[in-house]
Amino acid sequence: MANELDDIRASTDCPVCGRELNVAYRTLRLGRTVECQGCGETIKLEDHTPIAAMQRLIDDASDDG
């Protein structure tokens, strides 16, 4: 089921500069890092994205399917 959700985009804020980041669920699932386009900070989403937000994305996708 996880692969089916990989196209979903999650939004979170950069913990350094506050810029909104849009990240594919696949990036979250694989525990990858992203670079903020605002400040250049490398963000480890696993540490900076609330679990509740990720769970809501999964629930919303499950309701649509």
ZIKA-V255191 format. One record per helix or strand of 2 or more residues. SS is the DSSP state (helix for helix, strand for strand). FROM is the first residue (numbers start at 1). LEN is the number of residues. Records with the same first field share a line. If there is no record, write none. Layout:
BEGIN
SS=FROM-LEN, FROM-LEN
END
This chain:
BEGIN
helix=2-4, 25-5, 45-4, 51-14
strand=9-5, 20-5, 33-3, 42-3
END
